[in-house]
Amino acid sequence: MPDGLRILVIHPHIQLFGGSEVLTRILVSELSDLGHEVIVLSSGVAEDVVKLKNIKFEVIRDVFSKVPTDFILSMRTERIINIVYTVDEVLNRYEPDVCLVMIQEPIYVIATKLADPKMGTALYIHYPFEEELTSNNVYVFLTLYRFPHTYENLYKLADLHMTNSNYTASALYRSFGIESNVVYPAISWEYFRNQFDLSEDRKDIILTVGRFVPQKRQDVLLDWFKRFIKPEVPDAELVIIGMPDMRFLNYYDRLKKLSSEVEGVTFIDKVLTPDEMMKYYRMAKVYIHLRLGEHFGMAPVEAMSQGAIPILPEQSGLAELVTNGRDGYIARNDEEFIKYLIKLMKTPNQELINMRNFAYRRAWYFNPDRLAKEVLHYLKIISKK
């Protein structure tokens, strides 16, 4: 590709399986397919990314493995020095045209500017604040080369800012006075490749997908299912899919116990392949996402792409996904969540098919090609090339 870019993409923990990591892998893959050369920098290796064409993969160096043991610095300082050293080395080796940091960590922008003040830098901000930080898990963030509640006031050092929703863009502007370009995430092409029958009758299955952290409120959903849904819809089933989060293992253990005590609940606590996920999405009549203040989420889009009808919180970027009553429902409070759940369980099949078709069409907007081309449009503004 004659006008292809050489892009340095930084995500400190792309090897994990959260939303930002999956999104970064989707973007990197699509940029590669479009003929651009991508250098990925992270703290660990993502094997699926390493195998892609046009991809170079670099891991943050541990400079202090070669330093005498009596030379003591704080963990945060050691991590920052490792970042500065590695970014400088990567820039000199590959001479990228532009740098994209795929998470809200301006320390990587600073390191890039220290190595090359003329390098254009862009930040993709999922939300300007880390909402899951506690005094007990700050160490885990540091091990992953994350520095929450430390450098947020340095967001402005980036040359360009992208956000994942209008909800996030508003929060960034209100808190820091920074205007940003909204670039909605994408889901994998795998969710669009196979045709299926949207008119097929579905059982009364409610599905929710997300990491097992208190903010996702899976425990609240279990309580509703037992107290409100089952008495109204005796055949209803609830499927909870997610992954344990090392920062909230007590919550995970509690969810496992609660799930085993409620009839009709399936609890899946492992990473599933897209094919396995599609099976559950296509079984589900309803997809529900309870986290208030969720900046965005890929699971609701995945569910819509397979015909599950979403119920999403008004106070979130997810609300931008649907038109209330046409391709899903927007709940203003817990009472409305319960009301819409029961309503969809009892809605006539033809109405459900109409909503399912609208949800399916809406999901197509969130494809990798659209994501990559929008990101490229902005990167070209600040690129050296």
Secondary structure, 3 states (H helix, E strand, C coil): CCCCCEEEEECCCCCCCCHHHHHHHHHHHHHHHCCCEEEEEECCCCHHHHCCCCEEEEECCCHHHHCCCCCCCCHHHHHHHHHHHHHHHHHHHHCCCEEEECCCCCHHHHHHHHHCCCCCEEEEECCCCCCCCCCCCHHHHHHCCCCCCCCHHHHHHCCEEEECCHHHHHHHHHHHCCCCEECCCCCCCHHHHCCCCCCCCCCCEEEEECCECHHHCHHHHHHHHHHHHHHHCCCCEEEEECCECCCCHHHHHHHHHHHHHCCCEEEECCCCCHHHHHHHHHHCCEEECCCCCCCCCHHHHHHHHCCCEEEEECCCHHHHHCCECCCEEEECCHHHHHHHHHHHHHCCHHHHHHHHHHHHHHHCCCCHHHHHHHHHHHHHHHCCC
